[in-house]
Amino acid sequence: MKEKNITKHVKISAFQLAMITVAYVASIRALASMAMYGFSSIFYYLLAAFLFLLPSALVSAELATAWPQRGGVYIWVKKALGARWGFLAIWMQFLSNVVYLPAYLSFIATIAAYIFMPELANNKYFLIVFILIVLWSSTFLSFKGMKTASWVNTFGVFTGIFIPVIVLLVLGSIWLFVGHHSQIKFSARTFFPQFSALNINDIVFLAGLLFSFTGMETSGAHALDVKDIRKDYPRAIFLAAILVFIVGFSSVSIAIVVPKDQLDIVAGIMQAFTIFLNNFDLGWVVKWLALFMAFGAIGAFNSTLIGPSKGLFGAAIGGEIPPILTKVNKHNMPVNMLISQALVVTVLTALFLFMPSVTSSYWLIMSMVFILYLGMYILLFVSGIILRYKFPNMDRPYKVPGNNLGMWLMASIGVISTIFGLVISFLPPSQLKVGSIFHYEFILLSGVIGFIALGLLIYKLRKPHWAIKE
């Protein structure tokens, strides 16, 4: 491999990196799940932001600016815990993103269904065909490199996330202002959850809320792509965190008009738009809004597709990845890795054929994602603490406030929240028909164990001559 292909970087601005990070983290896909909690979803959102978003943003910002080498979490965990744990961390991050892709694409497909026929949102074959077309088209587009991807992504974030959120907030406000009936009540009693009335399976949806805040660390894969890492990276992370926080508030608009017992956690946002616009005699706008959102979501999907491979590509530095997968094109994109990733997603898409419904398939895939991703976060938070003591004099352009005590506090809060998320991720929500609980747990556990075992096998088979120099 030619060294120039590794060291050549296309510089992007803090704003572009923030948009890429928002595409990773913020998504309207989780709004319907949050709407299940009505007005108290805001309480949960604030709680999850404090217990998970804040620690992950602060710790990731420190680690990425201190060790900006390509590889992100792989480099950070490797320096703290060793090469095996570093590879396992990036492998779980890579897999969680890859496993998540068919779920994300199924969400986009449900939006696209409203362009033609809303009933298609529950048609497995429509979803599979749609997923495969978008997946492979986006994969080939990603070969064009980060400069092209960043602009496509920025367009996608605005049209697929911000505009729908703004429309939701405006429609919800108008709905209440003109005096229409609200499915939820706004009071201190409904803002604070009644924990005594919660079913343990209902709490499973909180795992989805935690997951809606994951992804801050993935921007570390682009640390070398920003113009001024000392200033631009922290700015991008905190701008992204603020924007992600704002997005979550629009879930209340969905809860206002869609009854909880009729809410679809995949197509819930389109249910809300349909009710809003039909009531205002603007039902014909739904199809155009769906078209607009679908194009935007596909644009944002492009960066979601690139991120996992760019992160895992960093492991090639240590020789853990076979050379055939580390080949890059003239735009410095790992084409073979991207193709392999698309092949895995294609196979995972077949899960839609084996579950009772589209919604249950979606949740099963998301549960695998939660478990794999949250496992990586435990290693990330622990590494943040260890690196403070292992490299005390390391130049840290951004540092978690409060010296070592501050790092201990943030990382400990993050670990506790992550463990909670891991535990509840194994429980299927009572609202979903998942068929046999044994069948559900068997597929979930088999998938998680199989994926982790595959990563450990790849690490064991590593060859020293696979390593590449930067």
N, C-alpha and C positions, 0 to 999 in steps of 0.2 A: 504494500500500500504506500502511496506517495504521501510524504509528510505534509505537503501543501494542502491536501484534501482535509487533513485533520485540523490544521491551524487557521485555515481561512474562515473568517466569520463575517456575516452580514450584520451590521450594527442596526439595532432597533432602538426606539425612544422609550422613555419610561411609560409614556401613555400607551404605546403599542404593547409593551410587556404587561401593563395593567389589564388591557383588553384581552390578551391571551390568558392571563390568570383568571379573569372573570369568566371566560369561556370554560376553563377547567372547573371552577368552583361554583359560580352562580348558574343556576338553571331553573327555568320555570317548571321543569319536570317534577320537582319536589313540592310545588305549591299545593297540589291537590291532597297530598298526604298530610301536609300541615293543616289544611282546611278542615280535616277531620276533627280537630280540636277547637274549632270555632274561634271565639275571641281569645281564648287562653293560648292559642297558637303563638300569639305575640309574646306571652310570658315564656313559653318554651323556646322561642326563637332567641329571645334575649339571654335566657339561661344557657342555651347551647353556644351562643356567641361568646359568652364570658368563659364558659368551661372548656370550649374546644377551639373556636375560631381564634380568639385572642392568644392562647398559648402557642398554637401551631404557627400563626403569623409571626409572632415575636421570635420564637426559636428558629424558624426557617430563615428569617431575615438575617439573624446573627450568623448562622452556619453558612449560608450562601455567600455572604460578603466576606467572611473569613477564609472560606475554601471555595473559591469560585470556579475551580476546575470542572471540566465537563464530567457529568456523572451525577451531580446533585447528591441525593440521599445515599447513593452508593459510596461516594467519597467520604461523607460525614460519618456514616456508621462504620466504615472500614477503618478509619483513623481512630475511632473510639473503641470498637469491639473486635476488630480483626477482619480479614478478607472474607471469611465464610459468612459472617453475619452481614457484612456489607453487601455481598452478592444476594443473600437471602432477602435483604430489605428492598433492594432495587427490583428483585424478581417479583416480590409480592406487590410492589407498586406497579410494575409492568403488567402483571397478570390481572390485578384489580381493575386497571384501566381497560385492558383488552376484554375481560369478561363483561365489563360494563357497557362496552360498545353496542352489542345487540340490544340491550335494554334501552339505551339512549336512542338508538335508531327506531326501536319499536314505538317510543314516545313520539318521535318525529312522524312516523307512519300514521299514528292515530290523528295527528293534526292534518296530515295530507288527506286522510280519508274524508274529512269534512269538505274538501274541495269538490269531491265527486259524490260520495254517498256516505253519511255518517255510520251506517251499518257496517261498512268495511273495517271500521276500527276494531271490530271483534272477529274479523276474518283472518285466520292464521296464514292462509296462503297469500293473501294480499300483503300482509306484513312481511313474510319471508321474501317475496319478490322485491318489494320496496327496499328492504334492508340490504339485499345483495346488490341492487343497482347503485344505491347511494354509497355503500361501502367501497365497492371497487372503483367507482368514479372518483371518489375522494382520495383513495389511495394513489391513483395515477396522478391526480392533481398535486398531491403532496410532493411528488418528485421534483416539482419546480422550485422547491427551496423555501426557506423561512421568510424571505422578503415578500414573495407572493402570498404565502400562507398568512402572514401577519395582516395584510390588507384584506384578504378574504375573511379572516377571522374578525377583524374590526367591524366590517360590514355585517357579519353574522351576529355579533354581540348586540349591535344597535337594533337591527331589524328582528332578531329572534328572541331577544331578552328584554332590552330596555323599552322598546315601543309597546310590546304586549303588556308589560308591567304598568306602564303609564296609562294605557287604555283601560286596564283592569281597575286601577285606582280611580280614574276619572269616572268610569261607569258606576263603580261602587258608591262613590260620593254623590253622584247625581241620583242614584237609586234611593239613597237614604234622604237626600234633601227634598225630593218630591213626595216623600211619605210612603213609599212602597213597603210592603211587609218584608221584614228581615228574618231569616231563619235562625239568627243568633241574637242574643241580648248583650248589650254593652253595659257592663257594670263591674264593680270591684269583685263581686262574687264570681262572675263568669270569667274575669281576667285571670284570677288565681285558680289553678286547677283543684278540683275536689278529689284528692288522692284516694280517699276512702271509697269512692265510686268507680275507680278505674279497675278494669279487668287487666290481669297481667299480660294477656295477649294484645290488649289495646296499646300497651306501652311499647310494643314492638315497633310501632310507627315512629317512635322517637329515634330508633336506629336510622331511619331514613332522614330524619332531621339532622342528626349528627353527620351523616354522609354528605348532606348538602353543603357542609362547611369544609369538606376535605378538598385537598388539591393545592393549598397554598405552597407546599414544598415543591410541587412539580415545576414551578417557575425557576427553580434552581437549575434545571436542565438548560435554561436559556441565559444563565448568569453571564456567560462569556459573550453573549450576543448584544448586551446593552452597551450604550456609548460610554457611560461613566458609572461603573458598578458601585462606587462608594455613595453616590447621590441617587442615581436613577433606580437602583434595585429597591432600596427601602421605600422610596416614593411610590414606586409601582405597587409594591405589596400593600401598603397602607391605603392607597387609592382603591385598589381592588377590594380590600376588606370593607371599606365604607360602602362601595357600590353593591357588594354582595349582601350586606346588612339591609340596605334599602329594598332590594328585590323581595326579600321575605315578607315584607308587610303586605304585599298584594294578595297573599293567601286569604286574608280576611274578606276580600271582595268575592272570592269563590264561595266562602262559607255563608255569605249573606244571602245568596240566591239558590244554591244547590243544597237540598236537604241531605243530611248526613247519611241516611240510609239509602240514598240514590247516588251518592258520590262515587265516581270511578277514579281510582288513584292514578290511572294512566291518562284517561281522556277528560279529567275533571275540569281543566282550564277551558276546553272547548265547550263543555256543558254550560259553564258559566257564561261564556260569550254568547252562546245560543239563546239562553234565557234572557240575558240583558237586552240583546239586540232585537229579539222577537217582540219583547215587551214595548220597545220604542219604535216598532214597525220598521225595523232596519235589518230584518232577517237576511236579506240578500247580501249584506255586508260580510256575513259569516264566512262564505266561501272565499271572498277576496282576502279577508284577514287570515284565514287558514293558509292560503297560498303565500302570502307575505311572510307569515311566521315560519312556514316550512322551508322557504328559501333561506331565511335568516338562520334557522336552526341547523340547516345543512352547512352553512358557512361557518358557524361556530364549531360544528363537529370536526371540521378540518384540523383545527389545532388540537382537539381532543385526540384525534387519530395520530398526530405527529408526536405529541408529548411522550407517551410511553416508550416508543422506539428510541427517541433521542436520549432519554434517561438511561435505558438499558445499554445503549451504545457506549456509555461511559465505562461500563464494566469491561469493555474490550481492552481498555488500557492495561488492566491487570491480567489479561489473557484468559478470562473466563468464558468468552464468547468465541465460537468457531469462526475462522477468517471469512468463510463464505457469507456469514451474516453481517460482517462489518464492512463490506464493500460499499463505497459511497460513489455517487455520481458527481458530475461537475458542479452541482448545486450543494454539495456536501450533505446529501441526504442518504441515509442507509436504506437503499432500495430493497435489497433482499430481506432485510428485517421487516420492512413495511409490508412486503408481500406475504411473508410468513405470518405476520400478525393478522392480515386479512384472511388468510386461510383458516386460522384458529377461530376467528369470529364467524366465518362461514359455517364451521362445524357446530359451534355453540348455538347458532341460530336454529338448528334442528330441534332444540329443546322445546320450541313452540309447538312441535308436533306431539309431544309426549305429556303435556300437562293439560288439565281439564279446561283451562281458559287462558286467554291472552294475559289477563291480569295476574293469574297464579304463576304463569311462566315468567312474567316480568319480575314478580317478587322473589321467586326462587333465584333467578340470576342476580338480582340486587343483593340478596342475602349472602351469596358467595363473594360478591364484591365487598360488602361491609366487612366480612371476616378477614379477608386477605388484606384489605387496605388498613384496617385498624391494627392488625398485627404489625404492619410496617411502622405505624405511628408509635407504638410502644418502643421500638428500637430507636426511632428518631428522638423521642423525648429523653430517653435514657442517655443517648449519645450526647445530647446537648449538655447534660450535667457532667458527664465524664470528660468531655473535651475542655471544659473550664479548668479542670485540674491537671489534665494531661498536657495541655498546651496553654499555660496561664499567660504567657507573654506574646501569644499570637496576636497580630494586628487584626482587630475586629472593627471595620468601618462602622458597623452598627452593632450595638450590644444591648441585650435585654436589660432594662433598668433594674437597679437594686443590687448590683454586683452579684456574687455567687448566690446570695439568699434569693434574689429576684429570679435567677435561673431555676433554683430548686423549687420555688413556689410555682412558677409557670409550668415547668416540666411535670411536677407532681400532680397538679390539677389536670394536665393533659393526660397523664397515665391513668388516673382514676376514671376520668370520663371515657377513655378508650376502653378500659376493661369493662365498664358498664355496657358500652355499646356492643362489645364482643359477646357478652352473655345473652343479651336480649335478641341478638341477630339470629340465634338458633331457634327462636320461637316463631311459628307462623302466625300472622294476625288472625283473630277469630272471624273477622269480616270476610276473609277470602276463602274460597273453596279450593283447597289444595289436594283434595282426594285423600288417600291413605296417609296418615301422619308418618307411618313407617317408611312409605315410599318417598315422601318429601324429605325426611331427615337422611335417608340413605343416599339420595342423589346429592343433597347438600354436603354431607360429610365426605362422600366419595370424591366429589369435585374438589373440595378444599384440600383434603389429604393428598389426592393425586397430583394436584398442581404444585404443592409444596415439595412433594417427593421428587417430582420432575426437576425442580430447581436444584435440589440437593444433588441429584444425579448429574446434572449438567456441570455443577461446580466440581464434583469429584472427577469428572472426565477432562477437566481443563488441562491445557498444555502450556508450558512456559513459553514456547516459541509462538504462541498465539498473541502474546502481548504486543502492543504497538506503542510507539513513542509519539508523544505530542510535540 
